[in-house]
Amino acid sequence: MTDIDGLVVTPLRRIPDERGAVLHMLREDSPGFERFGEIYFSSVYPAVVKGWHRHHEMTLNYAVPVGMVKLVCYDDREGSSTHGNVVELHVGELSYSLVRIPPMVWNGFKGEGTAPALVANCSTIAHRPDEIDRLDPFDNDIPYDWSLRHG
């Protein structure tokens, strides 16, 4: 369960053998699958923040097959039952999951560890610059601090 309405985290299968591994992500018969728009990959270097952004129409389906990221979501949707909530997830090799982020939820991610991470997104529509909003990750009204916290 998550603390943002419409945000769904689903553990994914990794099938290792002596040759390597198969990492599942999303199938057309998966619960919650809406439709295919495009698949793209985003690399993120350690300690780099990519965010904030939100999509007006697109549902994001993130998985991190390589490395680790701190994925943060913020709900400022008027009328949402979870308005004002922030969710911080650690997703990747140590917690391989599919994270479905609904439209109009702010999100961003930060590379964790010492190696670059690879974020895969199977979105419900193809990217269109007119349906995305962006904010500076460090100068905004979102109640979140991207700093590393110890303990």
C-alpha positions in Angstrom: 0.0 0.0 0.0 1.2 3.5 -0.7 0.1 6.9 0.7 -0.9 8.5 -2.7 -4.1 7.6 -4.4 -3.4 5.8 -7.7 0.3 5.1 -6.9 0.9 1.4 -7.1 4.1 -0.5 -6.3 4.2 -4.1 -7.5 7.2 -6.4 -6.8 8.7 -7.8 -10.1 10.2 -11.2 -10.9 13.9 -11.7 -11.5 14.7 -15.2 -12.9 18.4 -15.8 -12.5 20.4 -18.7 -13.7 24.1 -19.4 -14.4 23.8 -17.5 -17.7 22.4 -14.3 -16.3 18.8 -13.3 -15.5 15.5 -12.3 -17.0 13.9 -9.3 -15.4 10.1 -8.9 -15.9 8.6 -5.5 -16.2 5.1 -5.2 -17.7 2.7 -7.4 -19.7 -0.5 -6.6 -21.5 -2.3 -8.9 -19.1 -0.8 -7.4 -16.0 -3.2 -5.9 -13.4 -3.5 -2.2 -14.0 -2.0 -2.2 -17.5 -3.8 0.6 -19.4 -2.2 0.9 -22.8 1.2 1.2 -24.6 2.4 4.7 -25.5 6.2 4.3 -25.6 9.1 2.8 -23.7 12.2 4.9 -22.9 15.2 4.6 -20.6 16.7 7.3 -18.5 20.2 6.9 -17.0 21.0 8.8 -13.8 24.4 9.2 -12.2 25.0 8.7 -8.5 23.6 11.6 -6.4 22.0 13.4 -9.4 18.4 14.4 -9.1 16.0 14.3 -12.1 12.8 16.0 -11.1 10.4 17.4 -10.4 7.9 16.7 -13.2 4.3 15.7 -13.6 2.3 14.6 -16.6 -1.3 15.8 -17.3 -2.4 12.7 -19.2 0.4 10.1 -19.1 0.6 7.3 -16.6 4.2 6.3 -15.8 5.3 2.7 -15.3 8.8 2.8 -13.9 11.2 -0.1 -13.2 14.9 0.1 -12.4 16.7 -3.0 -13.7 20.2 -1.5 -13.1 21.4 0.3 -10.0 19.2 2.0 -7.4 17.2 5.2 -7.3 15.3 7.1 -4.6 11.9 7.7 -6.3 9.8 10.4 -4.7 6.2 11.3 -5.5 4.1 14.3 -4.2 0.3 14.6 -4.5 -1.0 18.2 -4.9 -4.1 17.2 -6.8 -7.1 19.3 -5.6 -9.8 17.0 -4.3 -7.4 14.0 -3.9 -7.9 12.0 -0.7 -4.1 12.0 -0.4 -3.5 15.7 -1.2 -0.3 16.9 0.4 1.2 13.4 0.8 4.8 12.6 -0.1 6.0 9.0 -0.8 9.7 8.1 -0.9 10.6 4.7 -2.5 14.0 3.0 -3.0 13.7 1.1 -6.2 16.1 -1.0 -8.2 18.3 -4.1 -7.9 17.7 -4.3 -4.2 14.0 -3.8 -4.5 13.0 -4.6 -8.0 9.4 -3.3 -8.5 7.1 -1.7 -11.0 5.9 1.7 -9.8 2.8 3.1 -11.5 2.4 6.8 -11.1 -0.9 8.3 -12.2 -1.3 11.6 -14.1 -0.9 14.9 -12.1 1.4 13.4 -9.4 4.7 15.2 -9.1 7.7 12.8 -9.2 11.5 12.7 -9.5 14.3 10.4 -8.8 17.9 10.5 -7.4 20.7 8.1 -8.2 21.8 6.1 -5.2 25.0 4.2 -4.7 28.2 4.5 -6.6 27.2 3.4 -10.1 24.7 4.9 -12.6 21.2 3.6 -12.5 18.9 2.8 -15.5 15.2 3.7 -15.2 12.8 2.2 -17.7 9.4 3.8 -18.3 6.6 2.1 -20.2 4.2 5.1 -20.5 0.6 5.1 -21.6 1.1 7.8 -24.2 4.0 8.9 -26.4 5.9 11.9 -25.0 4.4 15.3 -25.8 6.1 18.4 -24.4 2.7 20.2 -24.0 1.5 17.7 -21.4 4.3 17.9 -18.9 5.1 20.4 -16.1 8.6 20.8 -14.6 10.0 22.3 -11.4 13.5 22.9 -10.2 14.3 20.1 -7.8 15.7 22.5 -5.1 13.6 25.6 -5.6 9.9 24.8 -5.3 7.0 24.5 -2.9 7.1 20.7 -2.7 7.8 19.7 1.0 10.7 17.4 0.3 14.5 17.7 0.8 16.6 15.6 -1.6 19.6 15.5 0.8 21.0 12.2 2.0 19.7 11.4 5.5 21.7 9.2 7.9 19.8 7.3 10.5 
